[in-house]
Amino acid sequence: MQRRTLLTAAAALTAPAIFRPAKAETLVGVTKTEIKIGHTVPYSGPASAYGAIGKGHVAFWNMINAQGGVNGRKVNFITLDDGYVPSKTVEQTRRMVEQDEVACIFNSLGTPAISAIQKYLHSKKVPCLFVATGADKWGDYEHFPWMMGWAPSYQTEAQVYAKHIAMTKPDAKVAVLYQNDDFGKDYPIGLKAVWGDKYSKFVVKELTYEVTDATIDSQASSLRDSGADTLISVCTPKFAAQMIRKVADLNWKPLHYLSNVSASAGSVINPAGAEKALGIITSSYGKDPTDPMWADDPGMNQWRAFMKAHLPDADLADSGYVFSYGVCLTLLQVLKQCGDNLSRENIMRQAANLKDVIIPTLIPGIILNTSPTNYHPMRQMHLTRWTGKSFTLFGDIIDTSH
């Protein structure tokens, strides 16, 4: 049986060094006492709900530093607001690379944002680890070996929905709304991968929206008028909440699938109206903090203890904090595997050498694995449905790695 690593903050701190030491003073972003890590997230603008992730990161690395740091080094975590504007992401990232001289970029958020910095970071050979976007292209190890995703890809997620619709509702009339960028466009690709030439049979209406739009009310009305009885909403939180409210206002009752980037009770469902979201289906890889099934779960209790100690005023229904904790644990594992060799090359090498890592906030059975030819750490998902007070899992884990 393969050895699996169950990761907790405390366990990761005591993991043994693997590689021979390198001189810290010769490394970018690394001294004998610290390692600099950079991050961008929209603390402002139309996707500001994701700011919770950045706040979670800051609290996590403060906790690690209070415990002694990683291999004797404190983490100097630099997080900057890009407002979900790609040009701002470029500006902030260049600042962190060229002025702050970070060792790596970690979990910067947004498909348009990461697309804007992808070639730059590749040219500079700066690791860009576990980006907070599920675009399939972050797994392109051949052309962009310095960049890696974390969550299952959006194309994978769309395939899960397509398979579920084909199996449970083969005569569905589907309406699709997606954000008009690389994030949104991955979903039709995933749907077509499953439905093939039947795509036009299933999809009766397909519309997009721009992240700069004030509302998506007109799109919602047009999709309802198409006669669709099934809706796939590929939206970031602000627009997901708008869509849920508008669908209810229109008295439209489609079977509603929601992109998992917006599957948060705290930032989307409750603001939209919990009763209006009843029956929404999404996919998940992380434990939902509102689901009673995790009330006494050891992994979630570990997360709750962290939140109580370091973010006592935060909304425990916001799944962004759960996401933050899990992805930070993953980077912590990478840094521990680096031992004293924190060169950019070795950071990337260890990110591509995760073996059966179990993150306590992920659904049981979802395990992280990477290799030089696998830059998709997670390839399993689970369908879940909003029942009025929480998202509840149903069915079995769907593994797309085969």
N, C-alpha and C positions, 0 to 999 in steps of 0.2 A: 504494500500500500504506500502511495506517495505521501511524503510528509506535508502537512498543511500548516500554515502559519496563521494562528488566530491572533489578530492584532489589537492590542490596547495601547493606550499612550504609555502606561507604565512598562509594559512588556517590551515595547519598541526601544525604550531608553536603555534597556539592559542587553539588547541583542549584541552579539560579538562582532567585532570588525573583521572583514573578510580579506580586504586587499592590503597590499604593502603600503606604508605611508608615503605620501608625497609632500614636498615642502610647501607648507601652506602659503608662505609669502610669495610663491611664484604663481599662485592661482588667482584668477579673476573673481572678485567678490568674496574672497575667503582670506581670513587672517587666522592667527593662532587662537583667537577668542570669539570670532563670529563668522557667520555666513549670511550674505545678503540675498534675499529672494524678492522678486518683483511681482506685482499683480495689478490688474485693472478690472474695474467693475463699475456699472452705472449706479452711483449713489444718488444721481439726479437724472431727470429726464423721463421719457416714456417707459423705461424699463427699470425704474428706481426700486421696484419691489425686490430686485435681486441684490440690493445693497445689504440685505441680511446675510448673504453669503460672505461678503467681505468682512462684516462685523464678526461673524463666526470665526473666520480665519485669524483675525487679530487676537481674539480671545484665546484661541487654541495655541498660537505660538507664544503668547504671553504665559500661558500655563506651562508649556514645555520649558521656556526659559526659567521660570520660577523653580522648576524641578531640576535645573542644572544644564539645560540645553541638550544638544545632540553631540555625542562624542566630545564633550567638554566645550563645545562652541554654542554661543547664543545665536538665535535666529533673528536677524535684523530684517523684519518683514515690512516691505514698503508697498502700500496699497493706495492707488490713485483713482480718482473719479474720471471716467471717460464719457459719461452721459449717454452711452450707447450710440456714440457718434464715431464712426471708424477713423475719421481724420484726427480726432482727439486721441483715440487709442494709439495711433501711430506716434503722435507727439509725446504722449506720456511714456510709451514703451521706449522710444529713442532716448528720452531723458534717463530712464532707469538703466538702460544698457550703456549709454555713453557718458553720463555724468555720475550716476550712482554706482555704476559698474557692478550690477547684480550678477550672481553666479548663474541664475536661471530665472525664467518667467514661469509662474505657477498659477494654473486655474484661472487665467484671464477669461472673461466671459463674453459670449456673443459670436455667432457665426460671421456676421459682417465684420466685426472687430478683428477677429483672428485672421480672417481672409486678408485683411488690410496689412497685417504685420507678418504674415507667413513667410514671404520671400525675403524680407529684411532680416528676420531672425535666422533664417536658413543661411543667408549669406554671411552672417556674423558668427555662425555656429554656436548659437545660444540655445540651450535646451528650453523648450516651451512645453511644459509637462501638464498633462491631465486637464486640458482646456475645458472650460465649462460650456461646451456645445457638443451636440451629438452628430455634427455633420460627418458623413461617411469618409470624407477626404482626409480627416485627421489620422486615418490609418494607413496613409500612403507612405510606407517606410522606404520605398524605392526612390521616390523623388524628394521627399521631405523627411529625412531620418532624424531631424532635430525637433520634431513636433509629434505629440501623442495625445489622444483623447483619453477619456475615462469612462463615461457613461456609454451604454449601447447606442449605436448610431441611429439617426433619425430614419434612415432607410429601413433598418431592422425593425424599428417601432412601427412604421407604416405597413410593413409586411405582416406583422402580428395582427394589426387591425384588419387588413385585407383577408387574411386567412380566416379570422373569426367571422367576418361578415359573410364570406363565401360559404362557410360551414353552417351558420345559424340563420342566415337570412339571404338565401341565394337569389331571391327576386328583388333585392333592395334597390331603391332608387337613391343614389348617393349624391349629396352636395358637398363640395370641398371648398374650404376657405383657407388660404395660406398666406403667410407673410412673403412679400415679393423680394426675396433675397435668397442667399444660399441655404439659410436655415429652412425656409418654407419649401423651396424647390426640391429638397431631398424627399419629401413625402410623396408627391406624385410619382417620383421614380420608384419608390418602394412599392406603392400600390400597383404600378404597371408591371413590376417584377413578378407579382403574384397573379394578377388578373390577365396580363398579356393582352391579346386582341379582344378580350371581353371588357376591357377598361371602359370603352364607350357604352357598353351595355349597362354597366353598373353606374357610371358617373353621368348624371343628367345636367349638372351645372358645376362649373369650376370658376372661382373668383379669387382675386388677390387683394391685399391691402398694403399700404405703405406704412412704415413705422412712424412716419411724420403725420399720418392722418389723425384727425381729431376723434373720429368715431368710425365704427364699422356698421352703423345702423342701416345704411343703404344696401350694403352687401347682404346683411342678414335678411332684409325684406326680399331682395331679389332671389336669394337661395330658397326662401320659403315659397315664393311664387313659382318656383320651378317644378313643384309637386314632389320634391324629395321627401322621403320618409326616414332618411338616415343622413346624419351630418358629421363631417370630420372637420374639426376646428384646429388649425395649426397656428396657434397664437401665443405671443408672449403675455405675461399676466394681465397687464392693463386691458388688452383687447379681448383676452379670454373672459374676464369678468364682464366686459361690455356685451360680449356675444351671449353669455348665459342670461343676462338680464333681458336683452332684446328678444331672444327666442321665447322667453316667458311672456314678455309684453305682447308678442305677436300671437300668443296662444298656439304656437307651433309646438308639436310634441314629437320630434324625430328621435330615433335612437342616436344618441349624441356621443361621439368619440372625441376626446380632448387630448391634445398633445401633452405628454407628461412633463414638459417644462413648466406647465401651468397647473399641475396637479397638486396645489397647495391649499389646504383649508384656510390657513391664515391669510395668505396674500391674494387669493382668488375667490374661492368658494364662499367663504363667509362675507366678504365685501359685496359679492354679487347677490347673495341671498341663498342660504343653504338649501331652503326648500325649492328654489328655482333650479338647482343643479341635480335634483333627485334623479338617479338612474344613469348619470354620466359615467361612461366607461373610459378608462385610461390604462396605461401600462406602468409598471413600477419595477424598480430593482431595489429600492430602499424601503425600509420600514416606515410606515406612515405614523407620525406622532399622535394622530387623533384616533387611530384604530385600537379599540379595546383589547384586541388579541395580543398587543405588545405591552399591555399594562404592567406585567410583571416580568417582562423579558430582560435577561441580564444585560444584553447589549444596549438596549434602550435605557435601562437604569444607569448604565455607565454614562450614556449621553446626558441623561437628566441630571446626574450628579455634576457633570461638567457645566451644564447650563446654570444650575443653581449657584455654583461657586463663582462662575466667571461672567455670566450674562443673566443675572437674576431678574431683570426687568423685561427681558425679551419675550416675544410671543411664542409659547411652546407649540402652538398649532402651525407655525410656519416651517414647512419642510425644508426651507433653505438652510436652516441651522443644522438639520440632520445631514443634508448633503455636504455641508461644509466640514462637519466633523469626520465624515467618512473619507472624503478626498484628502483632507489634511493627514489622517492616519496613513493613507497610501504614500504620500510624499515622505512622511516620517520613516516609513519602512525603507524607501529608496535611500534616504540619507544615511540610515544605519547600515545598509548594505555597502555603502561607499566607504565605510570605515574612515580612515584619515585621508583618503584620496578623493578630495572634492573638486577635482578638475571637471570642467564642463563635459569632457569626453566620458569620464567615468560616471558622472551623474546620469547621462543619457544611457550609458551601457547598463547601469543597474535598473533604470526604469524599464528597460527591455529585458529584464531578467527576473520578473516576479513569478514566483512558483506557488500556486495554490494558496494564495493569501485570502484569509477570511476576515472581512471587515464586520465588526459587531452590529453596525447599523444597516447592513444589507440583508435582504430576505434570505433565509436559510436555503442553501443550494446554489446561491450566486457567489461565485468564487473568482478572484482575479488571477489572470495568467497573462503574461506577455512573453515575447521572444523577439529576436532580431527580425523575424518575419511575421510577427503578430503585434500590431500596435493598437489593437482593440482589447483593452483589459477585460471588459465585460461583454458577454455575448448571450446572456440569458435575461429573460424578462418574464413578468407575471401580470396577467390582466387583473384589474381591480375596478370596483364600482362604488360610486358615491351613494350611500344608503340614507343620507339625511343628517348624520352626525359624524361620519367618518368614511374613508375609503376602505372597502373590504375586499380582500383577495378572493378570487374564484378561479376554478380550473387548476391547471398544473403549470409549473414553470415551463416556458417555451425556450428551448435551446436552439440558437441559430448558428452554432459553431460547426455544425456538420453539413 
